Amino acid sequence: MSKKLVVYFSHKGENYSKGKIVNLEKGNTEIIAEMISNILNADIFEIVAEKEYPFNYNECIEIAKKELRENSRPKLKDDIDIKEYDIIFVGYPNWWGTMPMPVWTFLEEKDFTDKKVLPFCTHEGSGLGKSESDIKKLTNGVEVLKGLAINGSEVNNSEKQIRKWLEDSLK
């Protein structure tokens, strides 16, 4: 039986949803990550940047845009050894068409040889963007299965969709 890990980056605080700013005590991606972890009884790890992102939505996305433009690799607070895992779920919000840069840091620092990666993201209309191809590049062409994109405003009603994706992906 394969050992599974759910790693994710999520933003608490102000988020954009259905055309307006809403305040989230728990980030949308974190909610999805916890659902996947609970359904599969998988281990879970949160990717956290050493330098916290602002609570304010507009300030946060401006920093995210600057990091992407500069191709920066923010330092991470904690780390996890992925050696014992066969299947790794990687979750993130879609920021500027791809993953937040702390996810890039995490992916580049790991050896994904002989592992399967399943990306999932939350978004407000842009789906997975180019994140799947970015993951393939950052993991040296490892097997990246079809990702799941969930609209941020729909996360609390997405368990059925998640279960279907897991069932299809893990056949």
C-alpha positions in Angstrom: 0.0 0.0 0.0 1.4 3.4 -0.9 2.0 6.0 1.7 0.5 9.4 0.9 1.3 13.0 1.9 -0.7 16.2 1.5 1.5 19.3 1.3 -0.2 22.7 0.9 0.3 26.4 1.0 -2.7 28.5 2.1 -3.5 32.1 2.8 -5.6 33.1 5.8 -7.0 36.5 6.1 -8.5 38.6 3.3 -9.3 36.7 0.1 -11.0 37.5 -3.1 -14.3 35.7 -3.7 -17.1 36.3 -6.1 -16.0 39.8 -6.9 -15.4 41.0 -3.3 -13.0 40.7 -0.5 -13.9 38.2 2.3 -12.1 37.4 5.5 -11.2 33.8 6.0 -10.1 32.3 9.4 -8.9 29.2 7.5 -7.5 29.4 4.0 -9.4 27.7 1.1 -6.5 25.5 0.2 -6.1 24.4 3.8 -9.8 23.3 3.8 -9.2 21.2 0.7 -5.9 19.8 2.0 -7.7 18.7 5.3 -10.5 17.0 3.3 -8.0 15.0 1.2 -6.0 14.1 4.2 -9.1 12.9 6.1 -10.5 11.0 3.1 -7.2 9.1 2.5 -6.0 9.0 6.1 -2.8 10.7 4.7 -0.2 12.7 6.5 -0.4 16.5 6.1 2.2 19.3 6.0 1.7 23.0 5.6 4.2 24.9 3.6 4.8 28.2 5.5 7.1 31.0 4.4 9.5 32.3 7.0 8.3 35.8 6.2 4.5 35.8 6.7 2.3 37.2 3.9 0.2 40.2 4.8 -3.4 39.7 6.1 -4.6 42.4 3.6 -5.5 40.9 0.2 -4.1 43.6 -2.0 -0.8 43.8 -0.1 -0.5 40.0 -0.3 -1.1 39.8 -4.0 1.3 42.6 -4.7 4.1 40.8 -2.8 3.1 37.6 -4.6 3.4 39.3 -8.0 6.8 40.8 -7.1 8.1 37.4 -6.0 6.9 35.8 -9.2 8.4 38.5 -11.4 11.7 38.2 -9.5 11.6 34.4 -9.6 12.3 34.5 -5.8 12.5 31.4 -3.5 11.2 32.5 -0.1 12.7 30.6 2.8 10.4 28.2 4.6 9.7 27.9 8.3 9.6 24.1 8.5 10.6 21.1 6.4 9.5 17.5 6.0 11.3 14.5 4.6 9.3 13.1 1.7 11.4 9.9 1.3 8.9 7.5 2.7 5.9 8.8 0.6 4.9 7.4 -2.8 2.1 9.8 -3.6 2.3 13.5 -2.8 -0.6 15.9 -3.2 0.5 19.5 -3.6 -2.0 22.2 -2.9 -1.9 26.0 -3.4 -4.0 29.0 -4.4 -3.5 30.1 -8.0 -1.6 33.3 -7.7 -0.8 35.1 -10.9 -1.4 32.0 -13.1 0.7 29.5 -11.0 1.7 28.5 -7.5 2.9 30.9 -4.8 6.7 31.0 -4.7 7.0 29.2 -1.4 5.6 26.1 -3.2 8.4 26.5 -5.8 10.9 26.6 -2.9 9.5 23.4 -1.5 9.4 21.5 -4.8 12.9 22.5 -5.8 14.4 21.3 -2.5 12.9 17.8 -2.8 13.8 14.6 -4.7 10.6 13.3 -6.3 12.2 10.3 -8.0 9.7 7.4 -8.2 6.9 9.5 -6.7 3.5 10.5 -8.2 2.4 14.1 -7.7 -1.2 15.2 -7.7 -1.7 19.0 -7.8 -4.8 20.7 -6.5 -5.5 24.4 -6.3 -8.1 26.9 -5.3 -8.8 29.8 -7.6 -11.4 32.5 -8.5 -11.7 31.7 -12.2 -8.3 30.8 -13.5 -8.2 27.1 -12.7 -4.7 25.5 -12.5 -3.1 28.1 -14.8 0.3 26.8 -15.8 1.0 25.3 -12.4 1.0 21.7 -13.7 3.7 22.3 -16.2 5.6 24.3 -13.6 5.5 21.4 -11.2 6.8 19.0 -13.9 9.7 21.4 -14.5 10.5 21.8 -10.8 10.4 18.1 -10.1 12.5 17.1 -13.1 9.7 15.5 -15.1 8.2 13.3 -12.4 4.8 11.8 -13.0 2.3 14.6 -12.4 -1.3 13.4 -12.6 -4.2 15.5 -13.6 -4.8 18.2 -11.1 -7.9 19.4 -9.4 -9.0 23.1 -9.5 -11.7 24.2 -7.1 -13.2 27.7 -7.0 -12.4 29.2 -3.7 -16.0 30.1 -3.0 -17.0 26.5 -3.5 -14.5 24.8 -1.1 -17.0 24.0 1.6 -19.3 22.2 -0.9 -16.5 20.3 -2.8 -16.2 17.0 -0.9 -18.1 15.0 -3.6 -15.9 16.5 -6.4 -12.7 15.8 -4.3 -13.8 12.2 -3.7 -14.4 11.7 -7.5 -11.0 13.1 -8.4 -9.3 10.9 -5.8 -11.1 7.8 -7.0 -10.2 8.6 -10.7 -6.6 9.5 -9.9 -5.8 6.6 -7.6 -7.2 3.7 -9.6 
